[in-house]
Amino acid sequence: MTGFVTWMIGENPWECLKLLINGAFGYGEGIGYTLFYTTSFIFAGLAVATAFHAGLFNIGGEGQAYLAGLGVTLVMLGFDHTLPSYVLIPLAVLAAMGFGAAWAYIPAYLQAKRGSHIVVTTIMFNFIAYSLMLYLISHQLIEAGSQNPTTRLFGQVGWIPQMHELIPGMPSSPLNLCFVFALLAAGLFYLIVWHSRWGFTLRTVGTNDHAARYAGISVSAAIIVAMCMSGALSGLSSVNDLLGSSHRMNVLFTNGVGFVGIAVALMGRNHPVGIVLSALLFGALTQGGSDLSFEKPLITREMILFIQGLIILFCGALENLFEPFIASLFKRKDK
């Protein structure tokens, strides 16, 4: 389908596919950018999956990442000239998780205690977060003498090391140690959700909240904890950009990562392995799409988003279309 659309606008689908793959994996810098985007998508996907396992649809990851960025920024602007790196960076990471969790707590409380639908409240909180951050950056945190809505550059003491600085000969790119932390977070997610008491509680509430109440589980507490954990993971996606790449905050720094996380979690079936692979796919589409749009002006950013939508449609929404036929091939025929 994407090839047909590409052909309809006057481009060669096969040539565009080769350019996209080469842009994502064909050279060292491109791979670095692909994995950089993948890092943020892993955190965002894990955030959405955490809420899903509790039966919640958290689409407020974008707003939670915004507020997490505020936490990182406040720590950096306040202490990047006084604290050493080994104290400053962990403090900023904790601030990101704390601010993200706090922003997710309010919709969680409204869902658990007041019955407000989590989808409605998290959508609203995305807009509130954007408006709040636009005001703060434009009027309170803006760099002195600047006309652009951005903060000053953070001190280098608060920069997370990039991979090309740690690995000799590696091409320069914004890929940083957050990628390693994202993979560790995926592994920890698996252990907690499937091999811990709290993970069992989480999945029980998500499967049947009435049965959970009958078993003595506090459903409201599980909802609040799951959403706070989801918000904290969303917050970590802001760390990848603010401390690992841009080293300053602007109003568009999240770049839609919270919404991509929804697609990543859905395609990854809320399992960490699937989320990592799905995040890699969307990271490749983001980086490869940038190179493709540079080489082929007719392939705009909107076209790349359209391609992502088609992938979600055919891999996700239509998953049950062929399932009966495929399942029948593996059924043992009774004799």
C-alpha positions in Angstrom: 0.0 0.0 0.0 2.8 2.5 0.8 4.5 1.6 -2.5 1.2 2.3 -4.3 0.9 5.7 -2.6 4.5 6.5 -3.4 4.0 5.6 -7.0 0.8 7.8 -7.1 2.8 10.9 -6.2 5.3 10.2 -9.0 8.2 8.5 -7.2 9.7 5.0 -7.6 8.7 2.9 -4.6 11.7 0.6 -4.8 14.1 3.4 -5.0 12.4 5.2 -2.0 12.6 2.0 0.0 16.3 1.6 -0.6 16.9 5.3 0.4 14.9 4.8 3.6 16.7 1.6 4.6 20.1 3.1 3.8 19.2 6.3 5.7 18.4 4.2 8.8 21.1 1.5 8.7 23.4 2.2 5.7 26.1 4.2 7.5 27.3 4.8 11.0 25.8 8.2 11.7 22.4 7.0 10.4 22.5 4.0 12.7 23.4 6.3 15.6 20.4 8.5 14.9 18.1 5.5 14.5 19.1 4.1 17.9 18.8 7.6 19.4 15.2 7.8 18.4 14.7 4.2 19.3 15.7 5.0 22.9 13.0 7.5 23.4 10.4 5.2 21.8 11.4 2.4 24.1 10.7 4.5 27.2 7.5 5.8 25.8 6.3 2.3 24.8 7.1 0.8 28.2 5.2 3.7 29.8 2.0 2.9 27.7 2.4 -0.8 28.3 2.6 -0.4 32.1 -0.8 1.3 32.0 -2.2 -1.2 29.5 -1.4 -4.1 31.9 -3.6 -2.4 34.5 -6.4 -2.0 32.0 -5.7 1.7 31.4 -5.1 3.6 28.2 -2.6 6.3 29.1 -2.4 8.6 26.1 -0.9 11.4 28.3 2.7 10.4 27.7 3.4 13.6 25.8 2.3 15.8 28.6 4.1 13.7 31.2 7.3 14.0 29.1 6.8 17.8 29.0 6.5 18.0 32.8 9.5 15.7 33.2 11.5 18.0 31.0 10.6 20.8 33.4 12.0 18.8 36.2 15.2 18.2 34.4 15.4 21.9 33.4 14.9 23.2 36.9 17.6 20.9 38.3 20.1 21.9 35.5 19.4 25.6 35.7 19.7 25.6 39.4 22.6 23.3 40.1 24.7 22.8 36.9 27.3 25.2 38.2 27.5 23.9 41.7 27.0 20.1 41.7 29.4 17.5 40.3 28.3 15.3 37.4 27.8 12.1 39.5 25.3 13.9 41.6 23.7 16.3 39.1 22.8 13.7 36.4 21.1 11.2 38.8 19.3 14.1 40.5 18.0 15.3 37.1 16.9 11.8 36.2 15.0 11.4 39.5 13.4 14.8 38.9 12.3 13.7 35.4 10.7 10.5 36.8 9.2 12.4 39.7 7.6 15.2 37.6 6.3 12.7 35.1 4.8 10.5 37.8 3.2 13.5 39.5 1.6 14.7 36.3 0.2 11.2 35.8 -1.0 10.9 39.4 -3.8 13.5 39.0 -5.6 11.6 36.1 -4.9 8.3 38.0 -6.6 9.7 41.2 -9.5 11.0 39.2 -10.0 7.6 37.6 -9.5 5.6 40.8 -11.5 7.8 43.2 -13.9 9.7 41.0 -14.5 7.5 38.1 -13.3 10.0 35.5 -12.2 8.2 32.3 -8.4 8.0 32.0 -8.5 8.7 28.2 -10.4 12.0 28.6 -8.3 13.3 31.5 -4.9 12.4 30.0 -5.9 14.1 26.7 -6.8 17.2 28.6 -3.6 17.1 30.6 -1.5 17.0 27.4 -2.9 20.3 26.4 -2.6 21.7 29.9 1.1 20.6 30.0 1.8 22.2 26.6 0.2 25.5 27.5 2.0 25.5 30.9 5.4 24.8 29.3 4.8 27.4 26.6 4.2 30.1 29.3 7.1 29.0 31.5 9.7 28.8 28.7 8.5 32.0 27.0 8.3 34.1 30.1 10.2 32.5 33.0 12.9 30.2 31.7 13.8 31.8 28.4 17.5 32.5 27.9 18.4 36.1 28.6 18.5 38.3 25.5 17.1 35.5 23.3 14.0 35.8 21.1 13.6 32.0 20.7 11.5 30.2 23.3 14.3 28.1 24.7 16.4 27.9 27.8 20.1 28.6 28.1 22.5 25.7 27.3 22.9 23.4 30.3 26.4 23.1 31.7 28.5 20.3 30.3 28.7 18.7 33.8 25.1 17.6 33.3 25.5 16.1 29.8 25.1 12.4 29.5 28.1 10.9 27.6 27.4 10.1 24.0 28.5 6.8 22.5 31.0 8.2 20.1 32.8 9.7 23.0 33.0 6.4 24.8 33.7 4.1 21.8 36.8 5.2 19.7 36.1 5.3 16.0 32.3 5.4 16.3 30.7 8.1 14.0 29.3 11.2 15.7 25.6 11.1 16.6 23.3 12.0 19.5 23.2 8.3 20.6 24.1 8.3 24.3 24.1 6.0 27.3 20.3 6.4 27.7 20.1 3.6 25.0 21.7 1.2 27.4 19.4 2.4 30.2 16.4 1.9 27.9 17.4 -1.8 27.3 17.9 -2.3 31.1 14.5 -0.7 31.7 12.9 -3.2 29.3 14.6 -6.1 31.1 13.5 -4.8 34.5 10.0 -4.2 33.1 9.8 -7.9 32.2 11.0 -9.1 35.6 8.6 -6.8 37.5 5.4 -7.4 35.4 5.8 -11.2 35.0 7.9 -12.2 38.0 6.9 -10.1 40.9 3.9 -9.9 43.3 3.2 -6.3 42.2 3.2 -7.4 38.5 0.7 -10.1 39.3 -1.5 -7.6 41.0 -1.2 -5.3 38.0 -2.1 -7.9 35.5 -5.0 -9.2 37.6 -6.5 -5.7 37.9 -6.1 -5.3 34.1 -7.7 -8.6 33.3 -10.7 -8.4 35.7 -11.0 -5.7 38.3 -14.1 -7.3 39.9 -12.1 -10.5 40.5 -9.3 -8.5 41.8 -11.6 -6.8 44.4 -13.0 -10.1 45.4 -9.4 -11.4 46.0 -8.8 -8.4 48.3 -6.7 -6.3 45.9 -7.0 -2.6 46.2 -7.9 -1.7 42.6 -7.7 2.1 43.2 -4.2 1.7 44.6 -3.1 -0.5 41.7 -4.4 2.1 39.2 -2.6 5.0 40.9 0.7 3.1 41.2 0.5 1.9 37.6 -0.1 5.4 36.2 2.6 6.9 38.3 5.1 4.2 37.0 3.8 5.0 33.5 4.4 8.7 34.0 7.9 8.1 35.4 8.8 6.0 32.3 7.5 8.7 30.0 9.7 11.1 31.9 12.8 9.1 31.0 12.2 9.8 27.3 12.8 13.5 28.0 16.2 12.7 29.6 17.4 11.1 26.3 16.9 14.4 24.5 17.6 17.1 27.1 20.7 15.6 28.7 21.9 13.4 25.8 21.4 15.6 22.8 20.0 19.1 22.7 21.2 20.1 26.2 18.6 22.8 26.5 14.8 22.9 26.6 12.4 24.3 24.0 8.7 24.1 23.5 8.8 21.3 20.9 11.5 19.1 22.5 9.2 16.0 22.9 8.4 16.0 19.1 5.4 13.7 19.6 7.3 10.9 21.4 4.4 10.2 23.7 2.0 9.5 20.9 4.5 7.3 19.1 4.8 5.3 22.3 1.2 4.3 21.9 1.9 2.8 18.5 5.1 1.1 19.8 3.2 -0.5 22.7 0.4 -1.7 20.5 2.6 -3.2 17.9 4.9 -4.7 20.5 1.9 -6.4 22.2 2.9 -4.7 25.5 5.8 -7.1 25.8 9.3 -5.6 26.3 10.9 -7.6 23.5 8.1 -6.6 21.1 8.4 -3.0 22.3 12.2 -2.9 21.7 11.7 -4.2 18.1 8.7 -1.9 17.4 10.7 1.0 18.8 13.6 0.1 16.4 11.1 0.0 13.5 9.8 3.5 14.3 13.3 4.8 15.0 14.3 3.6 11.5 11.3 5.2 9.9 12.0 8.5 11.6 15.7 8.6 10.7 15.3 6.9 7.3 12.3 9.1 6.5 14.4 12.2 7.2 17.0 11.1 4.7 14.3 10.1 2.2 12.6 13.5 2.4 15.9 15.2 1.9 16.6 13.2 -1.3 13.0 13.1 -2.5 11.2 16.5 -1.7 7.9 15.0 -2.6 8.2 12.6 0.3 7.4 15.0 3.1 7.3 14.4 6.9 3.5 14.0 6.6 4.1 11.2 4.1 6.3 9.4 6.6 3.6 9.8 9.3 1.2 8.3 6.7 3.5 5.3 6.2 3.7 4.8 9.9 -0.1 4.9 10.1 -0.4 2.2 7.4 2.1 0.0 9.2 0.0 0.3 12.4 -3.1 -0.4 10.4 -1.9 -3.5 8.6 0.2 -4.9 11.5 -2.1 -4.0 14.3 -5.7 -3.3 13.5 -5.9 -6.1 10.9 -4.1 -8.7 13.0 -7.2 -10.9 13.3 -8.0 -10.8 9.6 -5.6 -13.7 8.8 -5.4 -15.3 12.2 -8.1 -17.9 11.7 -6.5 -19.1 8.4 -3.0 -19.2 9.9 -4.2 -20.9 13.1 -6.0 -23.6 11.0 -2.7 -24.5 9.4 -1.3 -25.6 12.7 -4.3 -27.4 14.1 -3.9 -31.1 14.4 -6.6 -32.8 12.3 -8.6 -35.4 14.2 -8.3 -38.8 12.7 
